Amino acid sequence: MSSQIDDKGFIRKVAFLAIISAFTVSITGCSSDEAEDNEMARKAIEERLAPIATVAVAGKSADDASAAPAAAKSGADIVASACAACHTTGVANAPKIGDNAAWQPRFDTGMDALMNSALNGKGAAMPARGGNPALTDDEIKAAVVHMLTESGIDADAPAAPAAAPEVPAEPAMPAAPAMPAAAPAMPAPAAPAMPAPAPEASATAGPDLAKGEAVYKSSCLACHGMGIAGAPKLGDANAWSARIPQGLDVLTQHAITGFAGSTGFMPAKGGNTSIPDADIAAAVAYMVSQSQ
């Protein structure tokens, strides 16, 4: 009897352990299935949020595409921002865009000559790089090509060859003249009296306004005569009223080194760096005297 009771107890223990094991396996399986379902859901969300496509650039990875620099400005953009003020109005004898007769002789000098004028300036009226030194060589070339194209000229066509200069014939050598007879000795002239030294210029002498007017007409008139690129017009007291109180020294420094303000841009020495500083100072003084 006791043996039967022990066997029943053993059977009950085995059955209890089997139930516990089955329950544990069921819970573990559910946890595993739930984790797998969560991972699948996460991947599905990422796929829905991913970009539709990426742009591949030769020589660069897809990650570099977002860091690519902005496209360069077109020739038309450069012309509108730096060249149109003069080349659409013909100011200071600038060839107007679309005027084939004005552009063809310039193109015939060669593209290198045109680029040299555009990059380094020409004379007193054409400032280097249109007065904007931030423009690159390629941007300046694009602007020149655009203006040529708009004027009916193919920038890729070869320029007309220059005519070979005519070589003059060498003149015949004249016969040697006969030697004249020796002239009698001239008496030594008396030493002239030494002139009195010129008086030294006064240290307080003002600027040479006559010189300033001449410099203005040759180098400043193109912009300050018409108010181009925000330049204050000569005689416009209202435009000069905020500038004159800064003093001649400040205004002269701006004119010599160039100045970028909120209303316009002033190229150094009006785009002609060969003008002496003293002449620039005289031109500034002249404009101030006419605009107060």
C-alpha positions, 0 to 999 in steps of 0.5 A, spaced: 500 500 500 505 504 501 509 503 495 502 505 491 502 511 494 509 513 493 508 511 486 502 516 485 506 521 488 512 520 483 507 520 478 504 527 480 511 530 481 512 528 474 506 531 471 507 537 475 514 538 472 511 537 465 506 542 465 511 547 468 516 545 462 510 546 457 508 553 460 515 555 460 516 553 452 510 557 450 512 563 454 519 563 451 516 562 444 511 568 444 517 572 446 521 570 441 515 571 436 514 578 439 521 580 438 521 578 431 514 581 429 517 588 432 524 587 428 520 586 422 515 592 423 521 597 424 524 595 418 518 596 414 517 603 417 525 605 415 523 602 408 517 607 407 521 613 410 527 611 405 528 616 399 525 614 393 532 614 389 539 617 390 543 621 384 550 618 383 556 622 381 562 619 377 568 619 382 563 620 388 559 616 393 552 617 394 554 620 400 558 626 397 552 628 392 548 632 398 555 636 399 556 638 391 557 645 390 552 649 387 552 650 379 556 656 377 552 662 374 550 662 367 553 668 362 546 671 362 546 671 370 553 675 370 551 680 364 545 682 368 549 683 375 555 686 372 555 688 365 548 690 363 549 697 366 554 699 361 553 694 355 545 695 355 546 703 355 552 704 351 555 708 357 562 711 356 562 708 349 561 701 351 559 696 345 551 695 346 549 688 347 546 686 340 550 691 336 554 687 331 557 693 328 560 695 335 562 688 337 565 685 330 571 689 330 573 688 338 572 680 336 577 681 330 582 683 335 582 676 338 578 672 344 585 673 348 584 681 347 577 681 349 578 677 355 584 681 357 580 687 357 574 684 361 579 681 366 584 687 367 580 693 365 581 698 359 582 705 359 578 709 365 571 707 363 572 699 363 573 696 370 576 690 371 571 684 372 566 689 371 567 692 377 566 685 381 573 682 383 569 676 386 567 674 379 572 668 376 575 667 370 570 662 367 564 667 369 567 673 366 569 668 359 561 666 360 559 673 360 563 675 354 561 669 350 554 671 352 554 678 349 558 676 343 552 671 342 547 676 343 550 680 338 550 675 332 558 673 333 560 665 334 565 666 339 568 659 337 569 662 330 576 664 329 577 672 328 579 675 322 587 675 321 590 682 321 593 685 315 600 684 314 603 691 315 606 694 308 614 694 309 616 701 306 622 700 301 629 703 304 631 710 302 637 711 298 643 713 302 644 721 301 651 723 299 655 725 304 656 733 305 662 736 304 665 738 310 665 746 311 671 750 313 672 751 320 668 757 323 672 762 327 672 761 335 666 764 338 667 768 344 665 765 351 658 767 353 657 771 360 654 766 365 647 768 366 644 770 373 641 765 377 634 766 377 631 767 384 628 760 387 621 759 386 617 760 393 615 753 396 608 751 396 604 752 402 603 746 406 596 748 407 594 749 400 588 745 398 587 740 393 587 741 386 580 742 384 582 743 376 586 737 376 580 733 380 575 735 375 580 733 369 581 726 373 573 726 374 571 727 366 576 721 364 575 716 370 569 717 374 564 720 369 562 714 367 558 712 373 558 718 377 555 722 371 549 717 371 549 714 378 550 707 375 551 701 380 549 706 386 554 711 385 552 718 388 551 723 382 555 729 381 551 735 384 546 730 387 547 733 394 542 728 397 546 722 395 552 726 398 549 728 404 551 721 408 558 721 405 561 728 406 560 728 413 565 722 413 570 726 411 575 727 405 580 722 408 575 716 408 572 718 402 579 718 398 581 712 402 574 708 399 576 711 392 583 708 392 582 701 395 575 700 393 569 700 397 562 695 397 556 698 400 549 697 401 547 701 395 553 699 390 560 697 389 566 702 388 572 699 384 579 701 386 581 707 383 574 707 378 577 700 375 584 704 373 589 702 378 594 706 374 592 713 377 596 716 382 593 717 389 594 724 389 589 725 383 584 720 386 584 725 392 583 731 387 577 728 384 574 726 390 575 733 393 572 736 386 566 731 386 565 734 394 565 741 392 560 740 386 555 736 391 555 740 397 
